Amino acid sequence: MFELIKKVLAVVAVLFCANIIWQKISDDSNYQSWPTAPARLISAEVVLGSKKNGSRYFVVETTYEFMVNGKLYHSDLNKIGVPHFATDEKALQHLDELRSRATLTVHYHPQTPEKNALSQ
């Protein structure tokens, strides 16, 4: 009987952890439904990245700031919603487009504005 209880508790613990991970993944993938705020671009540059399989890609890494409820947030996370480009030319086009915008829009997590993403 005690072994059965241990197994049930282990399964419950695994399911609980899986649920937390799933919520985080689905929450991040739905960032476009988060509230928005205007953002000011501080810096941006094209960076080369590579995947485990050896393929290369380019991203535009940004630093920006925005305000939520009177508090200023400074972000350089570049983890959620960042497009990957196959060529540096495409990434440079995206960089130029970002720099040409008068104002950027940031999506921020309603409970945790430190978690945010630029609107692409």
Secondary structure, 3 states (H helix, E strand, C coil): CHHHHHHHHHHHHHHHHHHHHHHHHHHHHCHHHCCEEEEEEEEEEEEEEECCCCCEEEEEEEEEEEEECCEEEEECCCCCCCCCECCHHHHHHHHHHHHHCCCEEEEECCCCCCCEEECC
